[in-house]
Amino acid sequence: MPGDPSAGGMPDRVKCLHALYAHYLATGDNPVGAWVAEQVEPMACAAPCVSCGQARHDRPPSADEPGHA
């Protein structure tokens, strides 16, 4: 493949499709990411991706929260 259609800093390894799709969205120059875009867009979600009351992933859960190990 011409150029460097890479994402995730590993040009010689297999990538997850979401990483290639994100690279395409960021640069507009990733043939595999473009193919993924053709397969998944438009993303017509019936509801928001998150709702009130869902767990937060920007910090570890506190000891009194569900999901704390």
Secondary structure, 3 states (H helix, E strand, C coil): CCCCCCCCCCCCCCCCHHHHHHHHHHHCCCHHHHHHHHHHCCCCCCCCCCCCCCCCCCCCCCCCCCCCC
